[in-house]
């Protein structure tokens, strides 16, 4: 990644806001290469919610003084304006195979920070929508000795990106192959950090590796594990000694005591809509294991039956720290709603004890406190 200070980044954004032409000369479709037309169409599909958030960000940056904590400052300011915002930190490991110039398999560890904003999209029936905010978006696609065609593409990318995960995937899938073509024209190899898999790993959450680790741990501690997904993971489940159900109704008929929701925040509402909640036992404990956000807590309290128990939890570690052990990692949780019956309290304690036995530091923290902590 190119090195750039926060002060330089802020100045770039200010230049973008203040110096962009007031009325650019319109171009006909024939003046653009097909790849650029597609990019402009993707960028042009921004919803009102995305446009509103981006305008807020540009307004904030215009009036602010340079600071090394721009992302934390933005999260705090968005919260003051009533937005559900948080600072996200991703960590991952990418493996790159052998090539003509290198006989070894290279392992590259990445870390990245971006701001996440949860909004209710009026255009989509008030559905909860996760927006990704990246303050240095354009520079992520810059390459050495770029061709004229690729320069035209990168010039069209906004410095400040606000959009959904779906639009981000489309942009990455379009730009990374274009970057590869540009580098090949200059007889250069594409660096690992400009490949699509790496670019997506920076901001797009993938929970399945964590699900596998959870399953292994539960099985090793003699718990019976059942799994359901709309994707077919039956082969992987079999290797983990997990019973896989393609139909959620079949899983419900097994009457599990605890339901672990291992999905991204944006898909929580959709996942619950597929589950026949009326078929679960009245004392079922629901645990969302990938978020301790107030937004998700409120959503689950609204969607789950009042007779179900609820824990919001998050193992605060990335793929690098979970490859071999959870020991000495931190597990943050809130017992949002637990019934008074001894059996319900017991199941809550049994679930939390799974992680305590693995050596994690157990930290009880409310979702409100977690959001304040994440915002700095």
LINDA-V424896 format. One record per residue. NEAR is the number of other ideal C-beta (glycine too) atoms within 12 Angstrom. D_LAST is the distance of its C-alpha to the last C-alpha in Angstrom with 1 decimal. Layout:
BEGIN
<<NEAR	D_LAST> <NEAR	D_LAST>>
END
This chain:
BEGIN
<<20	24.7> <18	25.4> <9	23.4> <20	21.8> <15	19.5> <25	16.7> <17	19.1> <20	21.9> <31	20.0> <33	19.2> <23	22.8> <28	24.1> <37	22.4> <26	23.8> <18	27.1> <28	27.1> <23	26.5> <15	29.0> <13	31.6> <17	32.3> <9	35.9> <7	36.4> <6	39.1> <9	39.4> <8	42.8> <10	43.0> <14	44.2> <8	46.5> <13	45.6> <9	48.3> <13	46.5> <20	43.6> <23	43.8> <17	43.2> <27	39.9> <28	38.5> <21	39.9> <23	38.2> <31	34.8> <26	35.3> <19	36.3> <29	33.1> <28	30.9> <17	33.1> <19	32.5> <28	29.1> <24	28.9> <19	28.3> <29	24.9> <36	24.0> <23	25.6> <26	23.9> <38	20.4> <36	21.4> <19	23.1> <30	20.0> <40	18.0> <29	21.0> <20	21.2> <33	17.6> <34	18.2> <20	21.7> <16	20.6> <25	17.6> <16	17.9> <18	17.2> <21	13.8> <15	12.6> <21	9.1> <37	11.0> <35	9.5> <25	5.9> <28	8.2> <42	10.5> <34	8.5> <26	7.9> <29	11.5> <33	13.0> <28	12.0> <14	13.6> <20	16.6> <15	16.9> <31	15.8> <34	14.5> <40	11.8> <40	9.4> <31	8.6> <36	11.6> <24	12.7> <29	16.5> <25	18.9> <33	22.7> <25	26.1> <28	28.8> <20	32.4> <24	34.8> <16	38.6> <11	41.4> <14	42.7> <7	45.7> <10	43.9> <12	42.1> <9	43.7> <11	40.6> <14	37.9> <19	34.7> <16	31.3> <23	28.2> <22	24.7> <29	22.0> <22	18.2> <30	16.4> <29	13.1> <35	13.5> <43	12.3> <43	14.2> <44	15.6> <39	17.9> <37	20.8> <25	24.2> <25	26.8> <15	29.7> <18	31.9> <19	31.5> <10	32.3> <14	28.9> <22	27.9> <33	24.2> <39	23.3> <44	20.4> <42	19.7> <42	18.4> <42	16.9> <41	17.7> <41	17.5> <36	20.1> <37	22.4> <28	25.8> <26	25.5> <35	24.9> <39	28.6> <27	30.2> <31	33.0> <19	35.5> <16	38.8> <26	38.0> <24	41.0> <15	41.7> <22	41.1> <36	37.7> <23	36.7> <24	37.6> <35	35.3> <30	32.2> <22	32.9> <31	32.7> <33	29.2> <36	26.6> <35	24.0> <38	21.4> <38	21.9> <39	21.1> <38	23.2> <36	24.0> <29	24.2> <25	28.0> <31	28.2> <37	26.0> <24	28.4> <23	31.3> <42	30.1> <35	29.5> <24	32.9> <33	34.6> <41	33.1> <31	33.1> <23	36.9> <35	37.5> <40	35.6> <26	37.8> <23	40.9> <30	40.0> <25	39.5> <18	42.8> <20	44.6> <18	43.5> <11	44.4> <20	40.9> <19	39.2> <30	36.0> <23	33.1> <27	31.2> <30	27.9> <36	29.9> <29	31.4> <28	30.6> <25	29.6> <31	27.0> <35	25.6> <29	25.4> <31	23.7> <35	20.7> <36	19.7> <33	22.2> <33	21.6> <25	24.7> <32	24.9> <22	28.5> <27	28.0> <32	25.8> <32	28.5> <27	31.1> <32	29.4> <35	29.0> <34	32.6> <26	33.9> <33	32.2> <32	33.5> <23	37.0> <18	37.0> <19	36.4> <12	39.4> <25	37.7> <17	39.3> <34	37.0> <30	37.8> <36	36.1> <34	36.2> <28	35.1> <18	36.6> <17	36.9> <15	39.5> <25	38.0> <17	41.2> <12	42.1> <20	38.7> <27	38.7> <16	42.2> <14	41.3> <25	38.6> <20	41.2> <30	39.4> <23	41.4> <28	40.4> <24	41.2> <19	41.3> <19	42.0> <26	39.4> <17	42.4> <18	43.9> <28	40.7> <22	40.6> <17	44.2> <24	43.1> <17	41.3> <31	38.2> <27	36.5> <36	32.9> <39	31.6> <36	28.7> <40	27.1> <35	25.9> <33	25.1> <34	22.5> <39	20.7> <33	22.9> <30	26.1> <37	25.6> <32	27.8> <21	30.4> <31	30.6> <28	31.2> <17	33.8> <22	35.8> <30	35.9> <19	38.8> <25	36.8> <14	40.0> <21	41.4> <28	38.9> <26	39.7> <20	38.5> <27	36.6> <37	34.8> <38	31.3> <43	28.9> <42	25.9> <41	23.4> <38	22.2> <35	19.8> <44	17.2> <38	15.4> <43	14.5> <30	15.7> <35	17.7> <44	19.6> <36	20.3> <26	21.8> <35	23.7> <38	25.2> <24	26.2> <17	27.9> <25	29.7> <34	30.7> <23	33.7> <14	33.0> <20	35.0> <33	32.8> <36	30.1> <38	26.5> <42	23.7> <42	20.4> <43	19.5> <41	17.8> <39	18.9> <31	15.8> <31	18.0> <29	19.5> <27	23.2> <21	23.6> <24	22.7> <29	24.8> <20	27.9> <16	29.7> <16	27.9> <29	25.0> <19	25.5> <15	22.7> <28	20.1> <26	17.7> <37	18.7> <33	16.5> <39	18.6> <34	19.5> <29	23.2> <33	23.1> <25	26.9> <29	29.5> <23	33.1> <12	35.0> <16	37.7> <12	37.8> <19	38.0> <28	34.8> <19	32.9> <20	34.6> <30	33.4> <33	29.8> <23	30.3> <23	32.2> <37	29.4> <30	26.7> <20	29.2> <36	29.6> <35	26.3> <23	26.8> <21	30.1> <27	28.6> <19	26.7> <29	23.1> <20	20.9> <27	20.7> <23	17.6> <22	18.2> <28	15.2> <20	15.5> <34	14.3> <22	12.8> <20	10.8> <29	9.9> <34	8.7> <21	6.4> <24	5.2> <32	5.4> <30	3.8> <23	0.0>>
END
